[in-house]
Amino acid sequence: MEIRVFYSKGTTTNIYAKDHLSSADKEKLTAQFFKKHPLEIRAPDVYQALEKLRHGIKENHSALREFPGNWLIDAVIIIIIYMLNVF
């Protein structure tokens, strides 16, 4: 299995095998305003690498959706306890 890297610009994402990407290729991508995605994924082919990336993004979005709700509940409980102590 090879390590795959992702470069994106807008809605376009290019996937490359890390070992086959030269420094000249990286400079060319940067000149074309592509940004390197911070994740590198080990996968046997491009399709599985993309599927692993999509799965990771979905997990992150799910975790972020839960985060504000958890803080809201905690804040409400703290406010109720404070109000009960003050009055």
N, C-alpha and C positions, 0 to 999 in steps of 0.2 A: 504494500500500500504506500502510496505517495502522500506527501503533505501538500495540500492545495491551499492557495492564497487567492483572495478576492480583491478585485479592484473595481470601484464603482464610480459612476458619474451620472447624476440624475437617476433615471430609471434603468440605466444600463449597468449590468454587472458582468465582468469578465472573470473567468476562473482559469488559473494557471497552476501547473505543477511547480512547486517552489524550486526544485533542483534545476528545472529547465529555464528559469527566468534569469537572464543576465542583468548586470547593472545597466547596460545600455537599454535593455527592454524597460527596466524600471524608470529610467530617465525619460524615455519616450512616453510612457504612461503618465508620468508627472507633467510633462509638457502638454499633454492632451487633457489635463485637468482631472485625471482619474485619482481617486483617493484610495489608499490601501485600507481594507477592512481589518480591524484589529485581530480577528480570529483567524487561526490557521487550522485547517481540519484535515485529519488523516482519513483518506478514502481511496478505494481502488479506481474510481472513475469520477468524472465531472458530475454525473447525475446524482450519485450518492453523496458527494460533497455538498451539492446544492440542497439536497434533502436534509442533511444534517444541519446545515446553516439555517434553513427555514424552521426546523424543529427547535433549535436553540433560540431563535428570535421569538417564536410563539411562547416558549417557556418564560422568557424575559418579560414579554408583554403581559402574560398572566400574572406574574409576580408583581409587576408594577400596578396592575389594576387592583390587586388586593391591598397594596400598601396604604393608600389614602383612607380606605375603609377601616383598617386596623387602627390608624392614628385617630380617626374621628371618634371611634368607640372609646378609646383610651382617654381622649380629651373630654368627652361627655362625662365619663365616670369621675374623672378628677374634678370637674366643675361641680358635679352633684355632691361629692364628698366635701369640697370646700364650702359649698352653700349650706350644707347641713351643720358644719362646724361653726360657721359664722352666725347663723341664725339659731 
